[in-house]
Amino acid sequence: GLGEKKKEVVDTMRHLAEVKCQILSIGQYMRPSKNHFPVINYYKPIFFEELNTIALNKGFKIVSSSPFTRSSFHADKDFKRLKNIT
């Protein structure tokens, strides 16, 4: 929501994959109040679906990707899932 381009997000995924990151959360910045930085671009859910597919193809084991994804929301469950996968 801060104006990131798809290429920038994919480049970041590549860097994370290179250091063996296995869990990835991708969400949309939402302005908490009028006192905070405004949303520059609201990305549609299809954008997050595309990023999910790209991330899985890059080798991430667990990917949460949606406008409302927050890294801490399912962190405990995702970590337990990862331990069962590896």
C-alpha positions in Angstrom: 0.0 0.0 0.0 3.0 2.3 0.2 3.6 2.1 -3.5 5.7 -1.0 -3.8 5.9 -2.5 -7.3 5.4 -6.2 -8.0 9.1 -6.4 -9.1 10.2 -5.0 -5.8 8.2 -7.6 -3.8 9.5 -10.4 -6.0 13.1 -9.2 -5.6 12.6 -9.2 -1.8 11.2 -12.8 -2.0 14.3 -13.8 -4.0 16.6 -12.3 -1.3 14.7 -14.0 1.5 14.7 -17.4 -0.4 18.5 -17.0 -0.8 19.0 -17.0 3.0 16.7 -20.0 3.4 13.6 -18.2 4.8 10.8 -20.7 4.8 7.7 -18.7 6.0 6.5 -15.6 4.2 3.7 -13.2 5.1 2.6 -10.6 2.6 -0.1 -8.1 3.5 -1.6 -4.7 2.6 -0.6 -1.6 4.5 -3.8 -0.2 6.0 -3.8 3.4 7.3 -4.7 3.1 11.0 -5.8 6.7 11.4 -5.8 10.0 9.5 -2.6 10.8 11.5 -0.7 8.0 9.7 0.8 7.8 6.2 -2.0 7.4 3.6 -2.4 4.3 1.5 -0.9 5.0 -2.0 -2.3 1.9 -3.7 -4.9 -0.6 -2.6 -3.9 -4.0 -4.2 -6.7 -6.3 -5.2 -6.8 -9.9 -3.8 -5.7 -11.3 -7.2 -2.3 -9.5 -6.7 -1.8 -11.4 -3.5 -2.8 -14.7 -5.1 -0.2 -14.1 -7.8 2.4 -13.3 -5.1 1.4 -16.5 -3.3 2.1 -18.6 -6.4 5.4 -16.9 -7.0 6.5 -17.4 -3.4 5.7 -21.1 -3.4 7.6 -21.5 -6.7 10.6 -19.9 -5.1 10.6 -22.6 -2.4 8.8 -21.0 0.5 7.2 -23.7 2.6 4.4 -21.6 4.1 2.9 -18.5 2.5 0.2 -16.2 3.8 -0.7 -13.6 1.2 -3.8 -11.4 1.2 -4.7 -7.8 1.8 -5.4 -8.5 5.5 -2.5 -10.9 6.3 -0.5 -9.9 9.3 2.7 -11.6 10.2 1.8 -12.3 13.8 -1.8 -13.5 13.2 -1.1 -17.2 12.6 2.6 -17.2 13.4 2.4 -19.9 16.0 0.3 -22.2 13.8 2.5 -21.6 10.8 5.7 -22.4 12.8 4.1 -25.7 14.0 3.1 -26.5 10.4 6.6 -25.8 9.2 8.1 -28.2 11.8 5.8 -30.9 10.5 6.8 -30.3 6.9 10.6 -30.4 7.4 
